[in-house]
Amino acid sequence: MEKKTLKVEGMTCGHCKSAVTNALTELEGVKNVTVHLETGTVDVEVDESKVSESEMCEAIEEQGYDVKA
Amino acid sequence: MEKKTLKVEGMTCGHCKSAVTNALTELEGVKNVTVHLETGTVDVEVDESKVSESEMCEAIEEQGYDVKA
């Protein structure tokens, strides 16, 4: 598992936090998702043999947020 | 039915809008709930013989928002 931090725009409240956390946690190979609303960042532990960064981005974008490169 | 506008603090996004809209719509005697995020206001149509203002406030507060007097 590798630690990564994603920059995500538009998360404002506890509901946003849950939406992003759940969407990422549902992906195989993603664990220990922590959303930081203040900084607009999401810490994850990723097994890169099971999930790609673009799959994670897609999951977040499906919830209505933008991932910054 | 009487039109009322409630002032609600802390609503920031579409999820908040849904949470407040659903909580109020579930009350008997409340109809046509419209949340305005920009102004922090909620327009409702109320049948005051069926629901009190304090019941509406309670429903909103249960969702984690503050109603201003």
Backbone of each chain as nested JSON, in Angstrom:
{
  "chains": [
    {"id": "A", "residues": [
      {"number": 1, "name": "MET", "atoms": {"N": [0.855, -1.198, 0.0], "CA": [0.0, 0.0, 0.0], "C": [0.89, 1.247, 0.0]}},
      {"number": 2, "name": "GLU", "atoms": {"N": [0.499, 2.2, -0.847], "CA": [1.248, 3.44, -0.924], "C": [0.352, 4.601, -0.485]}},
      {"number": 3, "name": "LYS", "atoms": {"N": [0.922, 5.554, 0.267], "CA": [0.129, 6.711, 0.689], "C": [0.115, 7.769, -0.402]}},
      {"number": 4, "name": "LYS", "atoms": {"N": [-1.067, 8.31, -0.682], "CA": [-1.2, 9.373, -1.681], "C": [-2.1, 10.468, -1.128]}},
      {"number": 5, "name": "THR", "atoms": {"N": [-1.907, 11.663, -1.644], "CA": [-2.8, 12.765, -1.306], "C": [-3.371, 13.347, -2.591]}},
      {"number": 6, "name": "LEU", "atoms": {"N": [-4.689, 13.402, -2.668], "CA": [-5.366, 13.972, -3.832], "C": [-5.875, 15.367, -3.489]}},
      {"number": 7, "name": "LYS", "atoms": {"N": [-5.821, 16.259, -4.473], "CA": [-6.406, 17.588, -4.262], "C": [-7.794, 17.607, -4.899]}},
      {"number": 8, "name": "VAL", "atoms": {"N": [-8.793, 17.911, -4.098], "CA": [-10.174, 17.84, -4.575], "C": [-10.874, 19.173, -4.316]}},
      {"number": 9, "name": "GLU", "atoms": {"N": [-11.488, 19.715, -5.361], "CA": [-12.17, 21.01, -5.229], "C": [-13.666, 20.839, -4.996]}},
      {"number": 10, "name": "GLY", "atoms": {"N": [-14.21, 21.686, -4.127], "CA": [-15.657, 21.752, -3.994], "C": [-16.243, 21.02, -2.798]}},
      {"number": 11, "name": "MET", "atoms": {"N": [-15.399, 20.377, -1.987], "CA": [-15.927, 19.7, -0.795], "C": [-16.126, 20.743, 0.302]}},
      {"number": 12, "name": "THR", "atoms": {"N": [-17.349, 20.83, 0.805], "CA": [-17.635, 21.913, 1.747], "C": [-18.126, 21.459, 3.113]}},
      {"number": 13, "name": "CYS", "atoms": {"N": [-18.688, 20.258, 3.208], "CA": [-19.356, 19.911, 4.463], "C": [-19.232, 18.42, 4.757]}},
      {"number": 14, "name": "GLY", "atoms": {"N": [-19.811, 18.026, 5.848], "CA": [-19.765, 16.631, 6.251], "C": [-20.354, 15.671, 5.232]}},
      {"number": 15, "name": "HIS", "atoms": {"N": [-21.389, 16.136, 4.515], "CA": [-21.971, 15.282, 3.48], "C": [-20.965, 15.04, 2.356]}},
      {"number": 16, "name": "CYS", "atoms": {"N": [-20.255, 16.085, 1.993], "CA": [-19.241, 15.965, 0.934], "C": [-18.171, 14.97, 1.373]}},
      {"number": 17, "name": "LYS", "atoms": {"N": [-17.759, 15.115, 2.617], "CA": [-16.758, 14.241, 3.205], "C": [-17.205, 12.784, 3.089]}},
      {"number": 18, "name": "SER", "atoms": {"N": [-18.444, 12.5, 3.464], "CA": [-18.966, 11.139, 3.384], "C": [-19.045, 10.659, 1.94]}},
      {"number": 19, "name": "ALA", "atoms": {"N": [-19.502, 11.527, 1.049], "CA": [-19.685, 11.123, -0.352], "C": [-18.353, 10.686, -0.953]}},
      {"number": 20, "name": "VAL", "atoms": {"N": [-17.312, 11.489, -0.707], "CA": [-15.996, 11.188, -1.272], "C": [-15.378, 9.971, -0.561]}},
      {"number": 21, "name": "THR", "atoms": {"N": [-15.499, 9.939, 0.746], "CA": [-14.949, 8.804, 1.498], "C": [-15.583, 7.498, 1.038]}},
      {"number": 22, "name": "ASN", "atoms": {"N": [-16.901, 7.48, 0.925], "CA": [-17.58, 6.243, 0.532], "C": [-17.242, 5.84, -0.897]}},
      {"number": 23, "name": "ALA", "atoms": {"N": [-17.202, 6.81, -1.793], "CA": [-16.921, 6.499, -3.195], "C": [-15.533, 5.868, -3.332]}},
      {"number": 24, "name": "LEU", "atoms": {"N": [-14.565, 6.386, -2.594], "CA": [-13.207, 5.847, -2.683], "C": [-13.087, 4.501, -1.965]}},
      {"number": 25, "name": "THR", "atoms": {"N": [-13.722, 4.397, -0.815], "CA": [-13.621, 3.171, -0.027], "C": [-14.23, 1.984, -0.771]}},
      {"number": 26, "name": "GLU", "atoms": {"N": [-15.221, 2.267, -1.616], "CA": [-15.851, 1.193, -2.398], "C": [-14.917, 0.58, -3.445]}},
      {"number": 27, "name": "LEU", "atoms": {"N": [-13.876, 1.319, -3.811], "CA": [-12.935, 0.793, -4.809], "C": [-12.031, -0.26, -4.177]}},
      {"number": 28, "name": "GLU", "atoms": {"N": [-11.829, -1.355, -4.88], "CA": [-10.893, -2.356, -4.388], "C": [-9.485, -1.769, -4.46]}},
      {"number": 29, "name": "GLY", "atoms": {"N": [-8.716, -1.94, -3.406], "CA": [-7.35, -1.442, -3.417], "C": [-7.196, -0.063, -2.79]}},
      {"number": 30, "name": "VAL", "atoms": {"N": [-8.301, 0.5, -2.263], "CA": [-8.218, 1.794, -1.586], "C": [-8.611, 1.609, -0.121]}},
      {"number": 31, "name": "LYS", "atoms": {"N": [-7.777, 2.149, 0.768], "CA": [-8.045, 2.01, 2.207], "C": [-7.731, 3.299, 2.951]}},
      {"number": 32, "name": "ASN", "atoms": {"N": [-8.27, 3.386, 4.164], "CA": [-7.955, 4.502, 5.067], "C": [-8.073, 5.871, 4.397]}},
      {"number": 33, "name": "VAL", "atoms": {"N": [-9.251, 6.137, 3.875], "CA": [-9.52, 7.43, 3.231], "C": [-9.77, 8.488, 4.308]}},
      {"number": 34, "name": "THR", "atoms": {"N": [-9.039, 9.597, 4.232], "CA": [-9.271, 10.709, 5.163], "C": [-9.42, 12.001, 4.379]}},
      {"number": 35, "name": "VAL", "atoms": {"N": [-10.6, 12.62, 4.507], "CA": [-10.87, 13.882, 3.811], "C": [-10.569, 15.047, 4.748]}},
      {"number": 36, "name": "HIS", "atoms": {"N": [-9.797, 16.018, 4.244], "CA": [-9.536, 17.25, 4.997], "C": [-10.254, 18.397, 4.294]}},
      {"number": 37, "name": "LEU", "atoms": {"N": [-11.365, 18.839, 4.865], "CA": [-12.152, 19.887, 4.21], "C": [-11.389, 21.205, 4.127]}},
      {"number": 38, "name": "GLU", "atoms": {"N": [-10.653, 21.536, 5.192], "CA": [-9.965, 22.835, 5.281], "C": [-8.964, 23.015, 4.143]}},
      {"number": 39, "name": "THR", "atoms": {"N": [-8.29, 21.925, 3.798], "CA": [-7.239, 22.025, 2.794], "C": [-7.685, 21.498, 1.428]}},
      {"number": 40, "name": "GLY", "atoms": {"N": [-8.867, 20.918, 1.37], "CA": [-9.327, 20.338, 0.11], "C": [-8.469, 19.179, -0.35]}},
      {"number": 41, "name": "THR", "atoms": {"N": [-8.036, 18.375, 0.599], "CA": [-7.192, 17.228, 0.246], "C": [-7.8, 15.932, 0.79]}},
      {"number": 42, "name": "VAL", "atoms": {"N": [-7.411, 14.839, 0.129], "CA": [-7.882, 13.516, 0.535], "C": [-6.669, 12.591, 0.624]}},
      {"number": 43, "name": "ASP", "atoms": {"N": [-6.411, 12.091, 1.811], "CA": [-5.328, 11.116, 1.995], "C": [-5.889, 9.715, 1.804]}},
      {"number": 44, "name": "VAL", "atoms": {"N": [-5.169, 8.897, 1.064], "CA": [-5.602, 7.511, 0.844], "C": [-4.399, 6.576, 0.92]}},
      {"number": 45, "name": "GLU", "atoms": {"N": [-4.685, 5.321, 1.2], "CA": [-3.672, 4.287, 1.033], "C": [-4.11, 3.426, -0.142]}},
      {"number": 46, "name": "VAL", "atoms": {"N": [-3.218, 3.256, -1.086], "CA": [-3.578, 2.675, -2.365], "C": [-2.698, 1.464, -2.685]}},
      {"number": 47, "name": "ASP", "atoms": {"N": [-3.354, 0.409, -3.132], "CA": [-2.63, -0.72, -3.716], "C": [-2.682, -0.537, -5.233]}},
      {"number": 48, "name": "GLU", "atoms": {"N": [-1.578, -0.042, -5.768], "CA": [-1.587, 0.369, -7.181], "C": [-1.663, -0.804, -8.165]}},
      {"number": 49, "name": "SER", "atoms": {"N": [-1.569, -2.016, -7.645], "CA": [-1.777, -3.158, -8.535], "C": [-3.266, -3.42, -8.72]}},
      {"number": 50, "name": "LYS", "atoms": {"N": [-4.09, -2.798, -7.862], "CA": [-5.536, -3.052, -7.926], "C": [-6.356, -1.876, -8.439]}},
      {"number": 51, "name": "VAL", "atoms": {"N": [-5.823, -0.679, -8.286], "CA": [-6.623, 0.495, -8.664], "C": [-5.699, 1.574, -9.223]}},
      {"number": 52, "name": "SER", "atoms": {"N": [-6.179, 2.278, -10.247], "CA": [-5.366, 3.338, -10.848], "C": [-5.811, 4.699, -10.324]}},
      {"number": 53, "name": "GLU", "atoms": {"N": [-4.94, 5.68, -10.49], "CA": [-5.291, 7.03, -10.052], "C": [-6.503, 7.543, -10.827]}},
      {"number": 54, "name": "SER", "atoms": {"N": [-6.596, 7.164, -12.102], "CA": [-7.724, 7.686, -12.879], "C": [-9.044, 7.061, -12.423]}},
      {"number": 55, "name": "GLU", "atoms": {"N": [-9.007, 5.836, -11.919], "CA": [-10.239, 5.25, -11.357], "C": [-10.672, 6.01, -10.098]}},
      {"number": 56, "name": "MET", "atoms": {"N": [-9.688, 6.397, -9.312], "CA": [-10.018, 7.177, -8.114], "C": [-10.603, 8.539, -8.484]}},
      {"number": 57, "name": "CYS", "atoms": {"N": [-9.976, 9.185, -9.465], "CA": [-10.464, 10.492, -9.916], "C": [-11.894, 10.383, -10.425]}},
      {"number": 58, "name": "GLU", "atoms": {"N": [-12.142, 9.323, -11.201], "CA": [-13.478, 9.122, -11.748], "C": [-14.513, 8.969, -10.622]}},
      {"number": 59, "name": "ALA", "atoms": {"N": [-14.167, 8.184, -9.625], "CA": [-15.089, 7.949, -8.5], "C": [-15.422, 9.267, -7.797]}},
      {"number": 60, "name": "ILE", "atoms": {"N": [-14.411, 10.129, -7.658], "CA": [-14.626, 11.418, -6.996], "C": [-15.468, 12.336, -7.881]}},
      {"number": 61, "name": "GLU", "atoms": {"N": [-15.142, 12.342, -9.172], "CA": [-15.872, 13.216, -10.101], "C": [-17.331, 12.808, -10.246]}},
      {"number": 62, "name": "GLU", "atoms": {"N": [-17.587, 11.514, -10.137], "CA": [-18.985, 11.046, -10.17], "C": [-19.799, 11.622, -9.011]}},
      {"number": 63, "name": "GLN", "atoms": {"N": [-19.129, 11.971, -7.941], "CA": [-19.815, 12.572, -6.794], "C": [-19.971, 14.08, -6.958]}},
      {"number": 64, "name": "GLY", "atoms": {"N": [-19.421, 14.623, -8.047], "CA": [-19.632, 16.041, -8.321], "C": [-18.491, 16.955, -7.933]}},
      {"number": 65, "name": "TYR", "atoms": {"N": [-17.299, 16.39, -7.728], "CA": [-16.152, 17.221, -7.341], "C": [-15.058, 17.15, -8.407]}},
      {"number": 66, "name": "ASP", "atoms": {"N": [-14.219, 18.171, -8.435], "CA": [-13.11, 18.194, -9.384], "C": [-11.815, 17.785, -8.698]}},
      {"number": 67, "name": "VAL", "atoms": {"N": [-11.074, 16.923, -9.372], "CA": [-9.755, 16.551, -8.87], "C": [-8.721, 17.379, -9.617]}},
      {"number": 68, "name": "LYS", "atoms": {"N": [-7.828, 18.02, -8.876], "CA": [-6.771, 18.818, -9.501], "C": [-5.538, 17.959, -9.728]}},
      {"number": 69, "name": "ALA", "atoms": {"N": [-4.871, 18.229, -10.809], "CA": [-3.682, 17.425, -11.16], "C": [-2.58, 17.657, -10.128]}}
    ]},
    {"id": "B", "residues": [
      {"number": 1, "name": "MET", "atoms": {"N": [-52.654, 27.255, 3.318], "CA": [-51.182, 27.222, 3.345], "C": [-50.643, 28.656, 3.409]}},
      {"number": 2, "name": "GLU", "atoms": {"N": [-49.646, 28.826, 4.269], "CA": [-49.026, 30.147, 4.395], "C": [-47.563, 30.075, 3.982]}},
      {"number": 3, "name": "LYS", "atoms": {"N": [-47.099, 31.096, 3.268], "CA": [-45.694, 31.099, 2.866], "C": [-44.812, 31.644, 3.985]}},
      {"number": 4, "name": "LYS", "atoms": {"N": [-43.707, 30.955, 4.231], "CA": [-42.766, 31.409, 5.26], "C": [-41.344, 31.309, 4.725]}},
      {"number": 5, "name": "THR", "atoms": {"N": [-40.477, 32.119, 5.274], "CA": [-39.055, 31.997, 4.946], "C": [-38.265, 31.811, 6.234]}},
      {"number": 6, "name": "LEU", "atoms": {"N": [-37.481, 30.728, 6.281], "CA": [-36.645, 30.453, 7.453], "C": [-35.202, 30.812, 7.143]}},
      {"number": 7, "name": "LYS", "atoms": {"N": [-34.497, 31.325, 8.133], "CA": [-33.063, 31.597, 7.969], "C": [-32.286, 30.428, 8.56]}},
      {"number": 8, "name": "VAL", "atoms": {"N": [-31.458, 29.788, 7.755], "CA": [-30.753, 28.586, 8.194], "C": [-29.252, 28.745, 7.95]}},
      {"number": 9, "name": "GLU", "atoms": {"N": [-28.474, 28.527, 9.008], "CA": [-27.014, 28.67, 8.888], "C": [-26.318, 27.348, 8.615]}},
      {"number": 10, "name": "GLY", "atoms": {"N": [-25.316, 27.392, 7.756], "CA": [-24.436, 26.243, 7.595], "C": [-24.7, 25.383, 6.367]}},
      {"number": 11, "name": "MET", "atoms": {"N": [-25.698, 25.76, 5.557], "CA": [-25.952, 24.98, 4.339], "C": [-24.965, 25.435, 3.268]}},
      {"number": 12, "name": "THR", "atoms": {"N": [-24.194, 24.484, 2.739], "CA": [-23.13, 24.882, 1.814], "C": [-23.225, 24.268, 0.42]}},
      {"number": 13, "name": "CYS", "atoms": {"N": [-23.906, 23.135, 0.285], "CA": [-23.822, 22.428, -0.999], "C": [-25.123, 21.701, -1.32]}},
      {"number": 14, "name": "GLY", "atoms": {"N": [-25.129, 21.024, -2.434], "CA": [-26.312, 20.295, -2.868], "C": [-26.787, 19.247, -1.884]}},
      {"number": 15, "name": "HIS", "atoms": {"N": [-25.817, 18.627, -1.17], "CA": [-26.212, 17.632, -0.171], "C": [-26.992, 18.29, 0.967]}},
      {"number": 16, "name": "CYS", "atoms": {"N": [-26.528, 19.465, 1.372], "CA": [-27.194, 20.197, 2.455], "C": [-28.615, 20.56, 2.018]}},
      {"number": 17, "name": "LYS", "atoms": {"N": [-28.708, 21.015, 0.774], "CA": [-29.99, 21.377, 0.184], "C": [-30.955, 20.192, 0.259]}},
      {"number": 18, "name": "SER", "atoms": {"N": [-30.485, 19.02, -0.156], "CA": [-31.327, 17.824, -0.121], "C": [-31.703, 17.448, 1.298]}},
      {"number": 19, "name": "ALA", "atoms": {"N": [-30.723, 17.513, 2.203], "CA": [-30.973, 17.096, 3.584], "C": [-32.084, 17.947, 4.197]}},
      {"number": 20, "name": "VAL", "atoms": {"N": [-31.998, 19.26, 4.003], "CA": [-32.991, 20.165, 4.588], "C": [-34.33, 20.023, 3.864]}},
      {"number": 21, "name": "THR", "atoms": {"N": [-34.29, 19.938, 2.548], "CA": [-35.528, 19.791, 1.773], "C": [-36.275, 18.523, 2.185]}},
      {"number": 22, "name": "ASN", "atoms": {"N": [-35.541, 17.421, 2.276], "CA": [-36.196, 16.159, 2.626], "C": [-36.738, 16.169, 4.05]}},
      {"number": 23, "name": "ALA", "atoms": {"N": [-35.949, 16.702, 4.972], "CA": [-36.382, 16.721, 6.377], "C": [-37.684, 17.519, 6.521]}},
      {"number": 24, "name": "LEU", "atoms": {"N": [-37.778, 18.638, 5.81], "CA": [-38.991, 19.455, 5.919], "C": [-40.166, 18.833, 5.173]}},
      {"number": 25, "name": "THR", "atoms": {"N": [-39.893, 18.274, 4.007], "CA": [-40.964, 17.704, 3.183], "C": [-41.615, 16.511, 3.874]}},
      {"number": 26, "name": "GLU", "atoms": {"N": [-40.827, 15.828, 4.725], "CA": [-41.382, 14.676, 5.459], "C": [-42.408, 15.076, 6.515]}},
      {"number": 27, "name": "LEU", "atoms": {"N": [-42.391, 16.342, 6.919], "CA": [-43.357, 16.799, 7.925], "C": [-44.723, 16.991, 7.278]}},
      {"number": 28, "name": "GLU", "atoms": {"N": [-45.756, 16.522, 7.963], "CA": [-47.098, 16.764, 7.451], "C": [-47.401, 18.253, 7.574]}},
      {"number": 29, "name": "GLY", "atoms": {"N": [-47.961, 18.827, 6.528], "CA": [-48.317, 20.235, 6.581], "C": [-47.25, 21.149, 5.99]}},
      {"number": 30, "name": "VAL", "atoms": {"N": [-46.158, 20.57, 5.465], "CA": [-45.118, 21.385, 4.816], "C": [-45.042, 21.003, 3.337]}},
      {"number": 31, "name": "LYS", "atoms": {"N": [-45.063, 22.017, 2.478], "CA": [-45.013, 21.766, 1.034], "C": [-44.105, 22.76, 0.322]}},
      {"number": 32, "name": "ASN", "atoms": {"N": [-43.709, 22.401, -0.891], "CA": [-42.954, 23.311, -1.761], "C": [-41.752, 23.963, -1.067]}},
      {"number": 33, "name": "VAL", "atoms": {"N": [-40.876, 23.12, -0.562], "CA": [-39.665, 23.599, 0.114], "C": [-38.628, 24.01, -0.942]}},
      {"number": 34, "name": "THR", "atoms": {"N": [-38.124, 25.232, -0.816], "CA": [-37.064, 25.69, -1.716], "C": [-35.904, 26.254, -0.91]}},
      {"number": 35, "name": "VAL", "atoms": {"N": [-34.747, 25.627, -1.043], "CA": [-33.56, 26.086, -0.314], "C": [-32.746, 27.016, -1.213]}},
      {"number": 36, "name": "HIS", "atoms": {"N": [-32.378, 28.181, -0.671], "CA": [-31.496, 29.114, -1.378], "C": [-30.156, 29.139, -0.652]}},
      {"number": 37, "name": "LEU", "atoms": {"N": [-29.158, 28.477, -1.241], "CA": [-27.852, 28.384, -0.581], "C": [-27.176, 29.746, -0.45]}},
      {"number": 38, "name": "GLU", "atoms": {"N": [-27.297, 30.571, -1.496], "CA": [-26.599, 31.868, -1.526], "C": [-27.012, 32.756, -0.363]}},
      {"number": 39, "name": "THR", "atoms": {"N": [-28.318, 32.716, -0.047], "CA": [-28.826, 33.61, 0.987], "C": [-29.028, 32.898, 2.327]}},
      {"number": 40, "name": "GLY", "atoms": {"N": [-28.861, 31.583, 2.351], "CA": [-29.084, 30.843, 3.59], "C": [-30.537, 30.895, 4.031]}},
      {"number": 41, "name": "THR", "atoms": {"N": [-31.448, 30.843, 3.061], "CA": [-32.87, 30.886, 3.406], "C": [-33.606, 29.682, 2.825]}},
      {"number": 42, "name": "VAL", "atoms": {"N": [-34.724, 29.379, 3.464], "CA": [-35.563, 28.26, 3.019], "C": [-37.005, 28.756, 2.932]}},
      {"number": 43, "name": "ASP", "atoms": {"N": [-37.56, 28.713, 1.725], "CA": [-38.968, 29.073, 1.546], "C": [-39.827, 27.822, 1.691]}},
      {"number": 44, "name": "VAL", "atoms": {"N": [-40.903, 27.951, 2.431], "CA": [-41.823, 26.818, 2.599], "C": [-43.266, 27.295, 2.53]}},
      {"number": 45, "name": "GLU", "atoms": {"N": [-44.138, 26.364, 2.203], "CA": [-45.565, 26.61, 2.363], "C": [-46.048, 25.734, 3.51]}},
      {"number": 46, "name": "VAL", "atoms": {"N": [-46.696, 26.365, 4.472], "CA": [-46.991, 25.688, 5.725], "C": [-48.485, 25.732, 6.03]}},
      {"number": 47, "name": "ASP", "atoms": {"N": [-49.008, 24.598, 6.438], "CA": [-50.354, 24.544, 7.009], "C": [-50.189, 24.549, 8.519]}},
      {"number": 48, "name": "GLU", "atoms": {"N": [-50.407, 25.736, 9.104], "CA": [-50.089, 25.903, 10.527], "C": [-51.015, 25.149, 11.468]}},
      {"number": 49, "name": "SER", "atoms": {"N": [-52.062, 24.57, 10.93], "CA": [-52.917, 23.733, 11.782], "C": [-52.296, 22.337, 11.935]}},
      {"number": 50, "name": "LYS", "atoms": {"N": [-51.318, 22.04, 11.076], "CA": [-50.717, 20.695, 11.1], "C": [-49.292, 20.646, 11.626]}},
      {"number": 51, "name": "VAL", "atoms": {"N": [-48.581, 21.761, 11.521], "CA": [-47.167, 21.747, 11.907], "C": [-46.792, 23.105, 12.508]}},
      {"number": 52, "name": "SER", "atoms": {"N": [-45.959, 23.053, 13.544], "CA": [-45.539, 24.3, 14.189], "C": [-44.16, 24.701, 13.685]}},
      {"number": 53, "name": "GLU", "atoms": {"N": [-43.834, 25.986, 13.899], "CA": [-42.52, 26.459, 13.488], "C": [-41.43, 25.714, 14.254]}},
      {"number": 54, "name": "SER", "atoms": {"N": [-41.694, 25.38, 15.515], "CA": [-40.642, 24.697, 16.285], "C": [-40.419, 23.274, 15.78]}},
      {"number": 55, "name": "GLU", "atoms": {"N": [-41.447, 22.631, 15.243], "CA": [-41.249, 21.309, 14.642], "C": [-40.367, 21.411, 13.4]}},
      {"number": 56, "name": "MET", "atoms": {"N": [-40.573, 22.47, 12.632], "CA": [-39.734, 22.676, 11.443], "C": [-38.286, 22.935, 11.838]}},
      {"number": 57, "name": "CYS", "atoms": {"N": [-38.107, 23.772, 12.856], "CA": [-36.752, 24.08, 13.33], "C": [-36.056, 22.809, 13.81]}},
      {"number": 58, "name": "GLU", "atoms": {"N": [-36.784, 22.003, 14.557], "CA": [-36.225, 20.76, 15.069], "C": [-35.761, 19.859, 13.919]}},
      {"number": 59, "name": "ALA", "atoms": {"N": [-36.591, 19.738, 12.902], "CA": [-36.26, 18.879, 11.758], "C": [-34.976, 19.361, 11.078]}},
      {"number": 60, "name": "ILE", "atoms": {"N": [-34.826, 20.68, 10.989], "CA": [-33.626, 21.247, 10.358], "C": [-32.407, 21.019, 11.245]}},
      {"number": 61, "name": "GLU", "atoms": {"N": [-32.601, 21.257, 12.56], "CA": [-31.471, 21.111, 13.487], "C": [-30.986, 19.663, 13.577]}},
      {"number": 62, "name": "GLU", "atoms": {"N": [-31.923, 18.729, 13.442], "CA": [-31.538, 17.313, 13.427], "C": [-30.591, 16.992, 12.269]}},
      {"number": 63, "name": "GLN", "atoms": {"N": [-30.66, 17.788, 11.22], "CA": [-29.77, 17.587, 10.073], "C": [-28.425, 18.279, 10.268]}},
      {"number": 64, "name": "GLY", "atoms": {"N": [-28.295, 19.014, 11.389], "CA": [-27.005, 19.619, 11.71], "C": [-26.878, 21.096, 11.359]}},
      {"number": 65, "name": "TYR", "atoms": {"N": [-28.009, 21.777, 11.162], "CA": [-27.968, 23.203, 10.815], "C": [-28.643, 24.033, 11.901]}},
      {"number": 66, "name": "ASP", "atoms": {"N": [-28.262, 25.309, 11.972], "CA": [-28.875, 26.205, 12.948], "C": [-29.925, 27.079, 12.282]}},
      {"number": 67, "name": "VAL", "atoms": {"N": [-31.063, 27.192, 12.95], "CA": [-32.101, 28.093, 12.462], "C": [-32.005, 29.391, 13.25]}},
      {"number": 68, "name": "LYS", "atoms": {"N": [-31.952, 30.514, 12.528], "CA": [-31.879, 31.807, 13.199], "C": [-33.282, 32.348, 13.42]}},
      {"number": 69, "name": "ALA", "atoms": {"N": [-33.47, 33.032, 14.541], "CA": [-34.796, 33.581, 14.885], "C": [-35.18, 34.676, 13.901]}}
    ]}
  ]
}
